[in-house]
Amino acid sequence: NAVQTGTLPGGKPMVTGRRVAALGDFFVQDSIGESRYRGLTLDARLRSTANMSFRAAYTLARARSNGDSLANLADLPEGPSLEDEWAPSRQHVEHRLTAAATVAAPERWRPLSGVRLTGIATVESGRRFTVFAGSDINGDGNPNSDRPGTLPRNSLEGPGYATIDFRVSKRTRIAGSVGLEATVDIFNAFNRVNVKDLNTVWGSGDVSLTPPPQFAFATPRDVFNPRQIQLGLRIDFP
């Protein structure tokens, strides 16, 4: 239900919607996007004793695409063709490392018998964001997708992500094969601020100020969860 109303100097068509009386307003999407992924994963495991184990995995990856969404007006192509839109995808994470270790108290260490400590660390490089001009600078009727100058898609790399989670558990046998397990989970134990989303509108606010305005360019708009503590109690029986 879209018709071409003109052509921009660069060859990009100007398109507007057309209302169909029998259907009203409707949205049609076509599967024209492509993505490519290449990755290498290294995995290491160590089990020195029955009461201790360690595992780490590292991934080096490259994810590229010529579009991130078919339904978001901010993701419509700005180049003459989709071939000009190839860039790191929004899911691109070049480096990712996870490591987990578990230590359990031996049975002879009473009253610590049944206590187990597990720690998981996750570190990854920043995800990519597209920088927007904030106005319809090419005059195609869509101000949501225009970028400053010749910047490609997802040219801005956000801050990295890092978190450490812990679990402390103690299992106690009540009677026969019936057991009781108490757990304490601590997520993001060191309460690190991990940025989820950035303000990507170029020229919004003065980033030279200290601190920069709340909604200045490249400042956080959303963050992942702060430290969280979860208590649990589980009964196991046949």
Buried (B, 14 or more C-beta within 10 A) or exposed (E): EEEEEEEEEEEBEBBEEEEEEEEEEEEEEEEEBEBEEEEEEEEEEEEEEEBEBBBBBBBEBBBBBBBBEBEEEBBBBBBEEBEEBBBBBBBBBBEBBBBBBBBBBEEEEEEEBBBBEBBBBBBBBBBBBBBBBBEEEBEBEBBEBBBBEEBBBBBBBBBBBBBBBBBBBBBEEEEEEEBBBBBEBBBBBEEBEBBEEBBBBBEBBEBEEEEBEEEBBBBBEEEBEEEEEEEEEEEEEE
